[in-house]
């Protein structure tokens, strides 16, 4: 039955060659666009694409001039190179697909504003933990929903308070690993885990907590506050960038400006 179905499809396409050409062109354009998008977004992918194009050019050159030995070798090399690229770029492709999923219109969340009291409670908790060198990762949701991360975390749905945030991240707490997701005036969940950034501009000594904060900011429009367990420094990550906050007022102003409420 399946054989007959595909035979009828091929017969139809043979009878309408222009349809075959259009479908073929769209399929090729889809693959090319996908490759270009990844290459433009990730420098590593761009370098691999350039190397791949050079190998392909040498293969075509040797084939046209009937260099049998070199054309066969480069044919095999090009085939293997494609597989190698997929292996090397696996993290980037995964992050690209997560970004595509996150920006899907069905994943948009209604923005719930945080009150001034909530912002102050967050800032107070952050700098209390900073003074005691307690590591923390707090993500404030904006328009793009963080449900895909919250679903795999520990659901809390609790009102925000300075005391609760500090208890979550205290070292012996079972929830201190991972991040807290905040929506409006609620702590949605704790122990949420994000994809780590692969940004080569970050120092090699940058820890996983900070890389997670930058990573989630690359994929969504959220604002993430990171407290270093080693130094007590407070950073905020937004839109793929990380900035140091020197005091409570600076952090409170940053939150107000970035969240726009």
Backbone torsions as a table, in degrees:
resi	resn	phi	psi	omega
1	UNK	NA	-46.5	178.3
2	UNK	-63.4	-37.4	179.4
3	UNK	-62.8	-43.3	179.0
4	UNK	-63.9	-38.6	-179.7
5	UNK	-61.5	-49.1	-178.8
6	UNK	-69.3	-30.7	176.4
7	UNK	-64.1	-41.0	178.2
8	UNK	-66.4	-37.9	177.1
9	UNK	-62.3	-46.5	179.8
10	UNK	-64.0	-38.2	178.6
11	UNK	-64.1	-40.5	178.6
12	UNK	-64.6	-44.0	-179.2
13	UNK	-66.5	-35.9	177.3
14	UNK	-64.5	-34.3	180.0
15	UNK	-78.0	-19.6	-179.8
16	UNK	-129.1	77.3	-174.7
17	UNK	-59.9	-33.0	-178.9
18	UNK	-65.0	-32.9	177.0
19	UNK	-66.0	-42.9	178.2
20	UNK	-60.1	-43.3	-179.2
21	UNK	-63.7	-42.8	-178.8
22	UNK	-64.5	-46.8	179.3
23	UNK	-61.7	-43.9	179.4
24	UNK	-60.8	-42.7	-179.2
25	UNK	-65.8	-41.5	179.9
26	UNK	-65.4	-40.7	178.8
27	UNK	-64.3	-43.1	178.1
28	UNK	-64.9	-40.9	-180.0
29	UNK	-64.1	-37.2	179.1
30	UNK	-61.6	-47.2	-179.3
31	UNK	-64.9	-44.8	-178.7
32	UNK	-62.3	-43.8	-179.9
33	UNK	-63.0	-41.8	179.6
34	UNK	-60.8	-45.0	-179.9
35	UNK	-64.5	-43.7	-178.8
36	UNK	-64.9	-41.4	179.8
37	UNK	-61.1	-45.1	178.5
38	UNK	-65.1	-41.5	-178.8
39	UNK	-63.2	-39.9	179.9
40	UNK	-71.7	-31.9	-177.3
41	UNK	-79.9	-32.4	-175.6
42	UNK	-124.2	123.5	-176.1
43	UNK	-62.3	-36.6	179.4
44	UNK	-60.2	-41.9	180.0
45	UNK	-65.4	-37.3	179.9
46	UNK	-64.2	-41.7	178.4
47	UNK	-64.2	-43.2	178.9
48	UNK	-64.2	-36.4	178.8
49	UNK	-65.0	-42.3	179.6
50	UNK	-63.0	-44.7	178.2
51	UNK	-61.6	-42.4	179.1
52	UNK	-61.8	-40.6	179.0
53	UNK	-66.0	-37.2	177.2
54	UNK	-65.3	-43.5	177.0
55	UNK	-61.9	-41.8	179.2
56	UNK	-64.2	-40.3	179.8
57	UNK	-63.1	-42.2	178.1
58	UNK	-64.6	-40.0	179.2
59	UNK	-62.8	-46.1	179.6
60	UNK	-63.7	-42.3	179.5
61	UNK	-59.8	-48.3	-178.1
62	UNK	-68.4	-33.0	178.9
63	UNK	-69.1	-43.2	-179.6
64	UNK	-64.4	-32.0	-179.8
65	UNK	-92.8	8.0	176.5
66	UNK	58.3	38.2	172.4
67	UNK	-83.0	91.7	-169.2
68	UNK	-60.8	-46.0	-175.7
69	UNK	-65.9	-53.1	-177.2
70	UNK	-66.6	-36.9	-179.6
71	UNK	-65.9	-38.3	177.0
72	UNK	-66.3	-43.1	-180.0
73	UNK	-62.7	-47.8	-178.0
74	UNK	-69.1	-28.1	174.9
75	UNK	-62.8	-44.4	177.6
76	UNK	-67.0	-42.5	-179.3
77	UNK	-61.5	-42.9	179.8
78	UNK	-62.6	-41.9	178.6
79	UNK	-63.5	-43.8	178.9
80	UNK	-67.9	-34.4	-177.3
81	UNK	-63.5	-37.8	178.3
82	UNK	-60.6	-45.0	179.1
83	UNK	-64.0	-43.1	179.4
84	UNK	-61.1	-40.9	179.6
85	UNK	-61.3	-42.8	179.2
86	UNK	-62.5	-37.9	179.4
87	UNK	-68.2	-46.7	-178.6
88	UNK	-64.8	-39.5	-174.7
89	UNK	-91.8	8.3	-177.6
90	UNK	-53.2	-45.9	178.9
91	UNK	-63.0	-40.9	-179.9
92	UNK	-66.1	-41.1	179.4
93	UNK	-64.0	-40.6	178.5
94	UNK	-62.8	-44.8	179.4
95	UNK	-65.9	-36.9	178.4
96	UNK	-63.7	-42.2	179.3
97	UNK	-67.9	-36.2	176.6
98	UNK	-65.5	-38.6	177.6
99	UNK	-63.8	-42.6	179.1
100	UNK	-62.6	-40.6	179.4
101	UNK	-67.5	-40.8	-177.7
102	UNK	-66.4	-33.2	-176.7
103	UNK	-90.2	2.4	174.7
104	UNK	-60.3	135.1	-176.7
105	UNK	-60.2	-25.2	179.6
106	UNK	-74.9	-11.6	-178.4
107	UNK	-100.6	6.3	-179.8
108	UNK	-73.8	137.7	178.6
109	UNK	-105.9	147.0	174.5
110	UNK	-71.6	126.0	-177.0
111	UNK	-67.8	121.2	177.6
112	UNK	-108.0	116.7	-175.8
113	UNK	-72.1	143.7	173.9
114	UNK	-90.7	143.1	177.5
115	UNK	-76.2	165.5	177.7
116	UNK	-61.9	-36.9	179.2
117	UNK	-63.1	-38.1	178.6
118	UNK	-65.6	-44.3	179.5
119	UNK	-61.9	-42.7	-180.0
120	UNK	-66.3	-36.3	177.6
121	UNK	-64.4	-40.7	178.3
122	UNK	-63.6	-47.6	-178.3
123	UNK	-63.5	-43.5	179.0
124	UNK	-61.0	-44.4	179.9
125	UNK	-63.7	-42.3	-178.7
126	UNK	-59.9	-47.3	-176.7
127	UNK	-78.8	-23.0	170.2
128	UNK	-64.8	-45.0	179.0
129	UNK	-67.8	-35.2	177.8
130	UNK	-61.3	-44.6	-178.3
131	UNK	-66.4	-26.2	179.9
132	UNK	-100.9	5.6	-179.0
133	UNK	53.1	50.5	174.6
134	UNK	-102.3	119.6	-178.8
135	UNK	-67.6	141.5	-179.1
136	UNK	-150.1	153.7	178.3
137	UNK	-141.8	107.3	-174.8
138	UNK	-122.0	120.5	-178.2
139	UNK	-112.8	126.8	179.1
140	UNK	-103.4	118.0	-177.8
141	UNK	-72.0	144.1	172.3
142	UNK	-116.7	-123.4	-174.9
143	UNK	-75.8	-36.5	-177.6
144	UNK	-84.1	125.5	-176.3
145	UNK	-65.6	142.5	175.7
146	UNK	-106.1	20.0	-177.0
147	UNK	-58.3	-35.5	-177.3
148	UNK	-64.5	-24.2	175.8
149	UNK	-89.5	-37.0	-179.5
150	UNK	-66.2	-32.2	-178.4
151	UNK	-61.8	-28.6	-177.9
152	UNK	-97.4	4.0	-177.6
153	UNK	-104.8	-172.3	178.5
154	UNK	-92.9	114.1	-177.2
155	UNK	-70.1	132.6	177.3
156	UNK	-119.6	-51.2	-177.7
157	UNK	50.6	49.8	-175.0
158	UNK	-111.3	154.9	173.8
159	UNK	-66.5	146.1	-177.9
160	UNK	-80.8	135.2	172.1
161	UNK	-148.6	154.5	178.5
162	UNK	-59.7	-42.8	-177.9
163	UNK	-62.8	-42.3	-177.9
164	UNK	-66.4	-43.4	178.8
165	UNK	-60.6	-42.2	-179.5
166	UNK	-67.6	-35.5	178.9
167	UNK	-69.3	-33.7	179.9
168	UNK	-63.5	-42.1	-173.2
169	UNK	-95.2	0.1	177.1
170	UNK	-59.1	144.2	-167.2
171	UNK	-55.6	-39.2	-177.1
172	UNK	-85.5	-0.3	180.0
173	UNK	-71.5	139.1	177.9
174	UNK	-69.0	-8.8	-177.7
175	UNK	-105.0	1.8	-170.5
176	UNK	-70.7	-25.1	175.6
177	UNK	-77.1	144.2	-179.5
178	UNK	87.8	-169.9	-175.0
179	UNK	-116.7	161.7	173.5
180	UNK	-100.9	136.1	176.6
181	UNK	-108.2	126.8	-179.3
182	UNK	-112.6	132.1	175.8
183	UNK	-126.8	110.2	-178.1
184	UNK	66.5	-117.9	-179.1
185	UNK	-109.7	20.8	-177.6
186	UNK	-122.4	143.6	167.8
187	UNK	-88.4	106.5	-176.4
188	UNK	-67.6	-46.2	-175.9
189	UNK	-160.0	169.5	173.7
190	UNK	-131.2	167.4	-179.2
191	UNK	60.9	40.8	175.8
192	UNK	-88.5	140.2	-178.4
193	UNK	-116.8	136.8	-176.4
194	UNK	-116.8	163.1	174.4
195	UNK	-73.9	128.6	-178.9
196	UNK	-72.4	141.7	177.4
197	UNK	-67.2	151.0	174.6
198	UNK	-110.5	19.2	-176.8
199	UNK	-59.4	115.4	-177.4
200	UNK	-71.2	-13.5	-178.4
201	UNK	-76.3	-16.8	177.7
202	UNK	-73.1	146.7	178.2
203	UNK	-65.1	149.5	-178.3
204	UNK	-64.0	-22.5	-179.3
205	UNK	-83.6	-3.5	179.4
206	UNK	-62.7	125.9	-175.4
207	UNK	-76.5	170.5	-176.7
208	UNK	-65.9	-32.3	179.4
209	UNK	-62.9	-45.0	179.7
210	UNK	-69.6	-38.2	179.0
211	UNK	-66.5	-34.6	176.4
212	UNK	-66.8	-40.9	179.0
213	UNK	-62.4	-43.7	177.4
214	UNK	-68.3	-38.1	-178.9
215	UNK	-59.8	-46.3	-179.2
216	UNK	-68.8	-29.2	178.9
217	UNK	-73.8	-22.7	176.2
218	UNK	-75.2	-30.7	-174.4
219	UNK	-94.1	-21.7	-176.9
220	UNK	-137.2	176.4	178.0
221	UNK	-96.1	22.0	-178.8
222	UNK	-74.5	164.6	174.9
223	UNK	-115.6	125.7	-177.7
224	UNK	-119.0	132.4	177.6
225	UNK	-104.8	128.7	-177.7
226	UNK	-120.6	129.5	174.5
227	UNK	-110.9	125.5	-178.9
228	UNK	-77.8	131.3	178.1
229	UNK	-74.8	-26.5	-177.7
230	UNK	-82.3	-44.8	-173.3
231	UNK	-110.6	-19.5	-175.1
232	UNK	81.7	1.2	179.2
233	UNK	-64.0	146.3	178.6
234	UNK	-110.9	124.6	176.0
235	UNK	-122.5	154.7	169.5
236	UNK	-119.0	140.5	178.5
237	UNK	-116.5	128.2	179.0
238	UNK	-153.2	135.8	177.4
239	UNK	54.3	34.5	176.9
240	UNK	83.9	2.5	-180.0
241	UNK	-117.0	154.7	-179.2
242	UNK	-126.9	131.2	-178.0
243	UNK	-126.9	142.6	179.0
244	UNK	-81.8	134.5	176.2
245	UNK	-106.9	126.8	-173.9
246	UNK	-90.8	-24.1	-177.8
247	UNK	-157.5	175.0	-177.1
248	UNK	-62.2	-43.3	-177.5
249	UNK	-61.8	-42.3	179.6
250	UNK	-62.8	-43.3	179.6
251	UNK	-67.3	-42.7	-180.0
252	UNK	-62.6	-42.3	178.0
253	UNK	-65.0	-40.2	-179.8
254	UNK	-63.0	-45.1	179.2
255	UNK	-61.1	-45.0	-178.4
256	UNK	-63.0	-43.2	-178.7
257	UNK	-69.2	-45.7	-175.4
258	UNK	-69.1	-42.5	-178.4
259	UNK	-79.6	-18.3	175.2
260	UNK	67.1	30.7	177.3
261	UNK	-150.1	NA	NA
